[in-house]
Amino acid sequence: LLSLLRDGDWHSTVEILSRVYGLREERGIARVAARIYDLRRDGHTIEAKRVSKTLWYYRYVPPRSPGPAPVP
């Protein structure tokens, strides 16, 4: 799942179910939500937007790189 999301694009639950789990039905939505929860718990930033009752889109937000050190 993380390798799919790392491109930074929005991915729907339907796409995730198909590409990650090989499923073509909506019964796996809880599985996607649980894996997103796991990724967030592990420190990854995953944004989500709800499009309908059962359709969500997710995307990975990479960590910010530290800026240059301040010059004294």
Accessible surface in RSA format (square Angstrom, percent):
REM  Atomic radii and reference values for relative SASA: ProtOr
REM  Chains: A
REM  Algorithm: Lee & Richards
REM  Probe-radius: 1.40
REM  Slices: 20
REM RES _ NUM      All-atoms   Total-Side   Main-Chain    Non-polar    All polar
REM                ABS   REL    ABS   REL    ABS   REL    ABS   REL    ABS   REL
RES LEU A   1    37.67  21.0   9.67   6.9  28.00  70.4   9.67   6.8  28.00  75.4
RES LEU A   2    36.13  20.1  33.45  23.9   2.67   6.7  33.45  23.5   2.67   7.2
RES SER A   3   101.26  85.6  75.81 101.2  25.45  58.6  51.78 110.3  49.48  69.3
RES LEU A   4    20.18  11.2  12.04   8.6   8.14  20.5  19.14  13.4   1.04   2.8
RES LEU A   5     0.00   0.0   0.00   0.0   0.00   0.0   0.00   0.0   0.00   0.0
RES ARG A   6   133.79  56.2 111.00  56.6  22.79  54.3  37.34  51.0  96.45  58.5
RES ASP A   7    83.40  58.4  47.26  47.0  36.14  85.5  42.55 100.1  40.85  40.7
RES GLY A   8    28.19  34.8   0.00   N/A  28.19  34.8  16.66  45.7  11.53  25.8
RES ASP A   9    85.05  59.6  81.19  80.8   3.86   9.1  18.68  44.0  66.36  66.2
RES TRP A  10    74.69  30.0  56.59  27.4  18.10  42.5  46.80  25.0  27.89  45.2
RES HIS A  11     8.11   4.4   7.82   5.4   0.29   0.7   7.66   7.9   0.45   0.5
RES SER A  12    12.39  10.5  12.15  16.2   0.24   0.6   3.30   7.0   9.09  12.7
RES THR A  13     1.38   1.0   1.38   1.4   0.00   0.0   0.64   0.9   0.74   1.1
RES VAL A  14    84.11  55.3  82.97  75.1   1.14   2.8  83.53  72.6   0.58   1.6
RES GLU A  15    47.52  27.3  41.95  31.7   5.57  13.3  25.88  50.1  21.64  17.7
RES ILE A  16     0.00   0.0   0.00   0.0   0.00   0.0   0.00   0.0   0.00   0.0
RES LEU A  17     3.57   2.0   3.57   2.6   0.00   0.0   3.57   2.5   0.00   0.0
RES SER A  18    32.72  27.6  22.43  29.9  10.29  23.7   9.87  21.0  22.85  32.0
RES ARG A  19   154.62  64.9 118.13  60.2  36.49  86.9  42.72  58.4 111.90  67.8
RES VAL A  20    52.58  34.6  21.85  19.8  30.73  74.0  25.81  22.4  26.77  72.6
RES TYR A  21    58.07  27.1  31.67  18.0  26.40  68.7  35.79  26.9  22.28  27.5
RES GLY A  22    60.40  74.5   0.00   N/A  60.40  74.5  31.09  85.3  29.31  65.6
RES LEU A  23    49.95  27.8  47.92  34.3   2.03   5.1  49.48  34.7   0.47   1.3
RES ARG A  24   211.97  89.0 169.23  86.3  42.75 101.8  78.09 106.7 133.88  81.1
RES GLU A  25    74.61  42.8  64.13  48.5  10.48  25.0  29.58  57.2  45.03  36.8
RES GLU A  26    99.34  57.0  89.41  67.6   9.93  23.6  34.10  66.0  65.24  53.3
RES ARG A  27   199.10  83.6 167.25  85.3  31.85  75.8  83.45 114.1 115.65  70.1
RES GLY A  28     7.23   8.9   0.00   N/A   7.23   8.9   6.75  18.5   0.48   1.1
RES ILE A  29    35.20  20.0  34.92  26.0   0.28   0.7  34.92  25.1   0.28   0.8
RES ALA A  30    77.37  71.1  65.61 101.3  11.76  26.8  71.22 100.3   6.15  16.3
RES ARG A  31   108.01  45.4  99.50  50.7   8.51  20.3  23.90  32.7  84.12  51.0
RES VAL A  32     0.09   0.1   0.09   0.1   0.00   0.0   0.09   0.1   0.00   0.0
RES ALA A  33    47.49  43.7  40.99  63.3   6.50  14.8  42.38  59.7   5.11  13.5
RES ALA A  34    39.06  35.9  32.02  49.4   7.04  16.0  38.54  54.3   0.52   1.4
RES ARG A  35    95.58  40.1  95.18  48.5   0.40   1.0  35.73  48.8  59.85  36.3
RES ILE A  36     2.55   1.5   2.55   1.9   0.00   0.0   2.55   1.8   0.00   0.0
RES TYR A  37   139.42  65.1 137.96  78.5   1.46   3.8  97.21  73.1  42.21  52.0
RES ASP A  38    33.03  23.1  33.03  32.9   0.00   0.0  12.44  29.3  20.59  20.5
RES LEU A  39    24.00  13.4  24.00  17.2   0.00   0.0  24.00  16.9   0.00   0.0
RES ARG A  40   105.64  44.4  91.00  46.4  14.64  34.9  38.38  52.5  67.26  40.8
RES ARG A  41   153.51  64.5 117.75  60.0  35.76  85.1  62.99  86.1  90.52  54.9
RES ASP A  42    95.66  67.0  61.56  61.3  34.11  80.6  22.42  52.8  73.24  73.0
RES GLY A  43    65.05  80.2   0.00   N/A  65.05  80.2  35.65  97.8  29.41  65.9
RES HIS A  44    48.20  26.3  39.46  27.4   8.74  22.4  22.73  23.4  25.47  29.6
RES THR A  45    75.09  53.4  69.12  70.1   5.96  14.2  40.17  54.0  34.91  52.8
RES ILE A  46     7.63   4.3   0.00   0.0   7.63  18.4   0.00   0.0   7.63  20.7
RES GLU A  47    65.02  37.3  59.78  45.2   5.24  12.5  25.37  49.1  39.64  32.4
RES ALA A  48    40.51  37.3  10.11  15.6  30.41  69.2  10.11  14.2  30.41  80.5
RES LYS A  49    95.13  46.4  90.18  55.3   4.95  11.8  52.97  47.7  42.16  44.9
RES ARG A  50   140.10  58.8 108.12  55.1  31.98  76.1  32.96  45.0 107.14  64.9
RES VAL A  51    87.03  57.3  55.42  50.2  31.61  76.2  60.73  52.8  26.30  71.3
RES SER A  52    55.55  46.9  43.73  58.4  11.81  27.2  47.60 101.4   7.94  11.1
RES LYS A  53   172.19  84.0 153.50  94.2  18.69  44.5  98.33  88.5  73.85  78.7
RES THR A  54    57.15  40.6  53.11  53.8   4.04   9.6  40.34  54.2  16.81  25.4
RES LEU A  55    43.90  24.4  43.82  31.3   0.08   0.2  43.90  30.8   0.00   0.0
RES TRP A  56    76.74  30.8  76.74  37.1   0.00   0.0  63.70  34.0  13.03  21.1
RES TYR A  57    65.34  30.5  65.34  37.2   0.00   0.0  28.93  21.7  36.41  44.9
RES TYR A  58    12.97   6.1  12.97   7.4   0.00   0.0   3.28   2.5   9.68  11.9
RES ARG A  59    78.92  33.1  78.92  40.2   0.00   0.0   3.87   5.3  75.06  45.5
RES TYR A  60    19.65   9.2  17.03   9.7   2.63   6.8   6.67   5.0  12.99  16.0
RES VAL A  61    49.33  32.5  47.57  43.1   1.76   4.2  48.13  41.8   1.20   3.3
RES PRO A  62    83.79  61.1  77.19  70.4   6.60  24.0  77.19  63.7   6.60  41.0
RES PRO A  63   109.68  79.9  83.89  76.5  25.79  93.7  94.48  78.0  15.20  94.4
RES ARG A  64   228.17  95.8 199.96 101.9  28.22  67.2  77.19 105.5 150.99  91.5
RES SER A  65    97.59  82.5  73.69  98.3  23.90  55.1  44.19  94.1  53.40  74.8
RES PRO A  66   128.42  93.6 100.30  91.4  28.12 102.2 112.30  92.7  16.12 100.2
RES GLY A  67    57.50  70.9   0.00   N/A  57.50  70.9  29.67  81.4  27.83  62.3
RES PRO A  68   135.27  98.6 107.12  97.6  28.14 102.3 119.11  98.3  16.16 100.4
RES ALA A  69    83.82  77.1  60.96  94.1  22.86  52.0  66.06  93.0  17.76  47.0
RES PRO A  70   126.00  91.8 102.44  93.4  23.56  85.6 113.49  93.7  12.51  77.8
RES VAL A  71   139.89  92.1 110.49 100.0  29.40  70.9 112.15  97.4  27.75  75.3
RES PRO A  72   169.93 123.9 101.52  92.5  68.42 248.7 140.75 116.2  29.18 181.4
END  Absolute sums over single chains surface
CHAIN  1 A     5330.2       4187.5       1142.7       2986.2       2344.0
END  Absolute sums over all chains
TOTAL          5330.2       4187.5       1142.7       2986.2       2344.0
